Amino acid sequence: MKNRLKKFDYGLIIVILALSVFGLIMVYSSSYTLATRNFGSGHFFFLRQLQWFGIGLIVFVVMSFISLKKLGEMSPLLVGLAIILLALVLIPGVGVVRNQAQRWIGAGPIVFQPSEIVKVFMIIYFAHIYTRKQKYINDFKKGVMPPLVILAFVFGLILMQPDLGTGTHIVLICGLIVLFSGVKFYHIALLGSVAAGGFYFFAQSQPYRLQRLTSFANAFDDPSGDGFQLINSYVSIGTSGLTGNGLGNSVQKLGYLPEAHTDFIMSVIVEELGIIGVTFVIGGYLFILYRGIQISKEVDSLYLRLLALGITFQFITQAFFNLGAVSGLLPITGIPLPFISYGGTSLVFTLLAAGILVNVSGRRTQPSTTQQETR
């Protein structure tokens, strides 16, 4: 235990906690007006997020010390549980409908989103199963294909919610784990082609999906409809400057920018804190990317390496999708900004995944020189 504590990547821990605390501050700032108007208390969303952060912090600590070997062995059961939750979402009366989407389960006062749980469980499962299949990794039918059937089933359930963005994100993360596991390039190219073809088919199979995926490129063609949210995000970004308008001084959050405390919280960060705020957030994610890759290089187990890379790229691709949507470079997918956006399930399971990454860092055989010097 003491040896593992010495090997923990404390720089990584500090950045993760700094982003999470910063997220609490920005949730409070971006939601105060909405919370006052709808609930009579400007602290409503902040206090709920603070409660979830407390739970997430406990989960983070527990996952930092849990047996990763046992966690991998439990992964098929965890994925099975996640699939059951995804199926329950689709049952009328059990699944909760918000904004014309049925993506949540309500249990009394608690409402949670199973797709956020699935995201982490699939990473653990794929890291575990592709480590065990190394003897057959060049055999497509026996070594590569079986876990992908589970992935396709999970994707289908998420698509029925409907949530093409989260489904695509999970497929991308799992695809990266397959790539890192040593699968033949030919098989990767084949799978990539199938995935791209499938994405195109599902994107154009429903008019609203295609409209949402293309409206970001022509936001001003429908300023009061599909382009409304993105245009107001542009206004937030365009009025920021170097230091922004000051913490709490966003104008767009006063009812102009929908989802200001969730998917588009970065717009408020830019408007209030300017380039300095952007640099802090993006710098934090780049540090996590750097340390995650370094940790994967410093462990002597393929399973640990795949876990580290899978979780690292979960954070980075999720941030990429969110920041791309906010800036108008990518379609709006509804994917939250990790550690920062409002949302209990997202925050708790993001911290759970972060705890696993810290756990892996404690199992390095040769921590980097830089890390040793900072202790």
HUBELNOR-V635694 format. One record per residue. N is the residue number from 0. OMEGA is omega in radians with two decimals (999 if undefined). NEAR is the number of other ideal C-beta (glycine too) atoms within 8 Angstrom. Layout:
n->N omega->OMEGA near->NEAR
n->N omega->OMEGA near->NEAR
//
This chain:
n->0 omega->-3.14 near->5
n->1 omega->3.13 near->5
n->2 omega->3.14 near->6
n->3 omega->3.11 near->10
n->4 omega->3.13 near->8
n->5 omega->-3.08 near->7
n->6 omega->-3.14 near->11
n->7 omega->3.11 near->11
n->8 omega->-3.05 near->12
n->9 omega->3.03 near->8
n->10 omega->3.11 near->10
n->11 omega->3.14 near->15
n->12 omega->-3.13 near->10
n->13 omega->-3.12 near->8
n->14 omega->3.12 near->12
n->15 omega->-3.14 near->14
n->16 omega->3.13 near->8
n->17 omega->3.11 near->9
n->18 omega->-3.12 near->13
n->19 omega->3.12 near->14
n->20 omega->3.07 near->8
n->21 omega->3.10 near->12
n->22 omega->3.10 near->15
n->23 omega->-3.14 near->12
n->24 omega->-3.09 near->9
n->25 omega->3.03 near->13
n->26 omega->3.11 near->16
n->27 omega->-3.11 near->11
n->28 omega->-3.03 near->13
n->29 omega->-3.05 near->13
n->30 omega->-3.00 near->16
n->31 omega->-3.10 near->13
n->32 omega->3.14 near->10
n->33 omega->-3.13 near->12
n->34 omega->3.11 near->14
n->35 omega->-3.10 near->10
n->36 omega->-3.03 near->7
n->37 omega->-3.03 near->6
n->38 omega->3.10 near->7
n->39 omega->3.12 near->3
n->40 omega->3.14 near->7
n->41 omega->-3.11 near->9
n->42 omega->-2.97 near->9
n->43 omega->-3.09 near->11
n->44 omega->-3.14 near->13
n->45 omega->-3.11 near->14
n->46 omega->3.08 near->8
n->47 omega->3.12 near->9
n->48 omega->3.11 near->14
n->49 omega->3.09 near->9
n->50 omega->3.13 near->9
n->51 omega->3.09 near->11
n->52 omega->3.10 near->12
n->53 omega->3.08 near->8
n->54 omega->-3.13 near->10
n->55 omega->3.13 near->14
n->56 omega->3.09 near->9
n->57 omega->3.12 near->8
n->58 omega->3.12 near->12
n->59 omega->-3.13 near->14
n->60 omega->-3.13 near->9
n->61 omega->-3.11 near->9
n->62 omega->3.12 near->13
n->63 omega->-3.07 near->12
n->64 omega->-3.07 near->8
n->65 omega->3.08 near->10
n->66 omega->-3.12 near->5
n->67 omega->3.08 near->13
n->68 omega->3.12 near->6
n->69 omega->3.10 near->8
n->70 omega->3.09 near->11
n->71 omega->3.13 near->12
n->72 omega->3.13 near->7
n->73 omega->-2.98 near->8
n->74 omega->3.08 near->13
n->75 omega->3.10 near->8
n->76 omega->3.12 near->7
n->77 omega->3.11 near->11
n->78 omega->3.09 near->14
n->79 omega->3.10 near->8
n->80 omega->-3.14 near->9
n->81 omega->3.12 near->14
n->82 omega->3.09 near->12
n->83 omega->3.12 near->8
n->84 omega->3.10 near->12
n->85 omega->3.11 near->14
n->86 omega->-3.14 near->9
n->87 omega->3.12 near->11
n->88 omega->-3.03 near->15
n->89 omega->-3.12 near->10
n->90 omega->3.11 near->8
n->91 omega->-3.13 near->4
n->92 omega->3.08 near->4
n->93 omega->3.07 near->8
n->94 omega->-3.12 near->14
n->95 omega->-3.12 near->9
n->96 omega->3.05 near->6
n->97 omega->3.11 near->6
n->98 omega->3.08 near->3
n->99 omega->3.09 near->3
n->100 omega->-3.13 near->9
n->101 omega->-3.00 near->9
n->102 omega->-3.01 near->11
n->103 omega->3.02 near->12
n->104 omega->3.12 near->13
n->105 omega->3.08 near->9
n->106 omega->-3.04 near->6
n->107 omega->-3.14 near->4
n->108 omega->-3.09 near->3
n->109 omega->3.05 near->6
n->110 omega->-3.12 near->10
n->111 omega->-3.06 near->11
n->112 omega->-3.08 near->12
n->113 omega->-3.11 near->14
n->114 omega->3.08 near->14
n->115 omega->3.10 near->14
n->116 omega->-3.13 near->13
n->117 omega->-3.09 near->16
n->118 omega->-3.11 near->14
n->119 omega->-3.10 near->14
n->120 omega->3.13 near->13
n->121 omega->3.08 near->15
n->122 omega->3.13 near->16
n->123 omega->-3.11 near->14
n->124 omega->-3.11 near->14
n->125 omega->3.10 near->15
n->126 omega->-3.12 near->14
n->127 omega->-3.00 near->12
n->128 omega->-3.14 near->12
n->129 omega->2.98 near->14
n->130 omega->3.14 near->13
n->131 omega->-3.07 near->6
n->132 omega->-3.09 near->12
n->133 omega->3.12 near->10
n->134 omega->-3.08 near->5
n->135 omega->-3.00 near->8
n->136 omega->3.12 near->13
n->137 omega->3.10 near->5
n->138 omega->-3.02 near->8
n->139 omega->-3.06 near->7
n->140 omega->-3.04 near->6
n->141 omega->-3.02 near->9
n->142 omega->-3.02 near->12
n->143 omega->-2.92 near->15
n->144 omega->-2.99 near->9
n->145 omega->3.13 near->8
n->146 omega->-3.12 near->12
n->147 omega->3.06 near->10
n->148 omega->3.08 near->8
n->149 omega->3.14 near->10
n->150 omega->3.13 near->13
n->151 omega->3.13 near->8
n->152 omega->3.11 near->9
n->153 omega->3.12 near->16
n->154 omega->3.14 near->11
n->155 omega->3.13 near->8
n->156 omega->3.13 near->13
n->157 omega->3.13 near->14
n->158 omega->-3.12 near->11
n->159 omega->-3.06 near->7
n->160 omega->-0.13 near->12
n->161 omega->3.14 near->8
n->162 omega->-3.12 near->12
n->163 omega->-3.11 near->11
n->164 omega->3.14 near->11
n->165 omega->3.11 near->14
n->166 omega->3.12 near->13
n->167 omega->3.13 near->10
n->168 omega->3.13 near->14
n->169 omega->3.10 near->16
n->170 omega->-3.13 near->11
n->171 omega->-3.14 near->9
n->172 omega->3.14 near->15
n->173 omega->3.09 near->14
n->174 omega->3.11 near->11
n->175 omega->3.10 near->11
n->176 omega->3.08 near->15
n->177 omega->3.12 near->14
n->178 omega->-3.11 near->8
n->179 omega->-3.09 near->10
n->180 omega->3.09 near->13
n->181 omega->3.11 near->5
n->182 omega->-3.13 near->10
n->183 omega->3.13 near->7
n->184 omega->3.13 near->5
n->185 omega->3.14 near->6
n->186 omega->3.11 near->10
n->187 omega->3.13 near->11
n->188 omega->3.12 near->8
n->189 omega->-3.14 near->8
n->190 omega->3.12 near->12
n->191 omega->3.12 near->9
n->192 omega->3.12 near->8
n->193 omega->-3.13 near->8
n->194 omega->3.13 near->10
n->195 omega->3.11 near->8
n->196 omega->3.12 near->8
n->197 omega->3.12 near->8
n->198 omega->3.14 near->9
n->199 omega->-3.12 near->8
n->200 omega->-3.11 near->8
n->201 omega->-3.12 near->10
n->202 omega->-3.09 near->10
n->203 omega->-3.12 near->8
n->204 omega->3.08 near->6
n->205 omega->-3.09 near->7
n->206 omega->-3.09 near->5
n->207 omega->3.12 near->6
n->208 omega->-3.12 near->13
n->209 omega->3.13 near->10
n->210 omega->-3.11 near->9
n->211 omega->-3.11 near->10
n->212 omega->-3.09 near->9
n->213 omega->-3.05 near->9
n->214 omega->-3.11 near->15
n->215 omega->-3.12 near->13
n->216 omega->-3.11 near->5
n->217 omega->-3.04 near->9
n->218 omega->-3.06 near->14
n->219 omega->3.05 near->7
n->220 omega->3.14 near->7
n->221 omega->-3.01 near->11
n->222 omega->-3.14 near->9
n->223 omega->-3.13 near->5
n->224 omega->-3.07 near->6
n->225 omega->-3.10 near->8
n->226 omega->-3.02 near->14
n->227 omega->-3.07 near->11
n->228 omega->-3.10 near->11
n->229 omega->3.13 near->12
n->230 omega->3.10 near->11
n->231 omega->3.02 near->13
n->232 omega->3.08 near->15
n->233 omega->-3.14 near->10
n->234 omega->3.11 near->10
n->235 omega->-3.09 near->15
n->236 omega->-3.06 near->12
n->237 omega->-3.11 near->6
n->238 omega->-3.02 near->9
n->239 omega->-3.07 near->13
n->240 omega->-3.07 near->8
n->241 omega->-3.07 near->6
n->242 omega->3.13 near->8
n->243 omega->-3.10 near->14
n->244 omega->3.14 near->11
n->245 omega->-3.13 near->7
n->246 omega->3.14 near->7
n->247 omega->-3.02 near->7
n->248 omega->3.07 near->9
n->249 omega->3.07 near->14
n->250 omega->-3.05 near->9
n->251 omega->-3.13 near->14
n->252 omega->-3.09 near->17
n->253 omega->3.10 near->7
n->254 omega->-3.12 near->6
n->255 omega->-3.06 near->8
n->256 omega->3.10 near->13
n->257 omega->3.11 near->7
n->258 omega->-3.08 near->8
n->259 omega->-3.11 near->15
n->260 omega->-3.13 near->14
n->261 omega->-3.03 near->10
n->262 omega->-3.03 near->13
n->263 omega->3.14 near->13
n->264 omega->3.13 near->17
n->265 omega->3.09 near->13
n->266 omega->3.11 near->15
n->267 omega->3.10 near->18
n->268 omega->-3.14 near->13
n->269 omega->-3.09 near->14
n->270 omega->-3.06 near->16
n->271 omega->-3.04 near->16
n->272 omega->3.04 near->12
n->273 omega->-3.09 near->13
n->274 omega->3.13 near->9
n->275 omega->3.11 near->10
n->276 omega->3.11 near->12
n->277 omega->-3.13 near->12
n->278 omega->3.13 near->8
n->279 omega->-3.08 near->10
n->280 omega->-3.11 near->14
n->281 omega->3.08 near->9
n->282 omega->3.10 near->8
n->283 omega->3.14 near->11
n->284 omega->3.11 near->12
n->285 omega->3.09 near->8
n->286 omega->3.10 near->11
n->287 omega->3.10 near->14
n->288 omega->-3.13 near->11
n->289 omega->-3.10 near->8
n->290 omega->3.13 near->13
n->291 omega->3.11 near->16
n->292 omega->3.12 near->10
n->293 omega->3.12 near->9
n->294 omega->3.14 near->16
n->295 omega->3.13 near->13
n->296 omega->-3.00 near->7
n->297 omega->3.06 near->10
n->298 omega->-3.07 near->13
n->299 omega->-3.13 near->4
n->300 omega->3.11 near->8
n->301 omega->3.14 near->8
n->302 omega->3.12 near->11
n->303 omega->3.13 near->13
n->304 omega->3.13 near->12
n->305 omega->3.08 near->15
n->306 omega->-3.11 near->15
n->307 omega->-3.12 near->15
n->308 omega->-3.14 near->14
n->309 omega->-3.13 near->16
n->310 omega->3.12 near->15
n->311 omega->-3.11 near->15
n->312 omega->2.96 near->11
n->313 omega->-3.14 near->14
n->314 omega->-3.01 near->17
n->315 omega->3.14 near->11
n->316 omega->3.10 near->11
n->317 omega->3.09 near->13
n->318 omega->-3.14 near->11
n->319 omega->3.12 near->9
n->320 omega->-3.10 near->13
n->321 omega->-3.12 near->15
n->322 omega->3.08 near->11
n->323 omega->3.13 near->9
n->324 omega->-3.10 near->15
n->325 omega->-3.11 near->12
n->326 omega->3.12 near->8
n->327 omega->3.13 near->10
n->328 omega->3.14 near->6
n->329 omega->3.09 near->10
n->330 omega->3.07 near->10
n->331 omega->-3.05 near->11
n->332 omega->-3.11 near->12
n->333 omega->3.12 near->8
n->334 omega->-3.09 near->11
n->335 omega->3.08 near->13
n->336 omega->-3.03 near->14
n->337 omega->-3.14 near->14
n->338 omega->-2.95 near->13
n->339 omega->-3.09 near->15
n->340 omega->3.05 near->14
n->341 omega->3.11 near->11
n->342 omega->-3.05 near->10
n->343 omega->-3.11 near->12
n->344 omega->-3.14 near->11
n->345 omega->-3.09 near->12
n->346 omega->-3.10 near->15
n->347 omega->-3.08 near->12
n->348 omega->2.98 near->12
n->349 omega->3.08 near->13
n->350 omega->3.05 near->16
n->351 omega->3.11 near->13
n->352 omega->3.12 near->13
n->353 omega->3.09 near->14
n->354 omega->3.10 near->15
n->355 omega->3.13 near->16
n->356 omega->3.08 near->15
n->357 omega->3.08 near->16
n->358 omega->3.12 near->13
n->359 omega->-3.13 near->15
n->360 omega->3.11 near->15
n->361 omega->-3.13 near->11
n->362 omega->3.11 near->12
n->363 omega->3.11 near->11
n->364 omega->3.14 near->6
n->365 omega->3.09 near->5
n->366 omega->-3.08 near->9
n->367 omega->-3.13 near->8
n->368 omega->-3.13 near->5
n->369 omega->3.14 near->6
n->370 omega->-3.13 near->10
n->371 omega->-3.09 near->8
n->372 omega->-3.10 near->6
n->373 omega->-3.13 near->7
n->374 omega->999 near->6
//
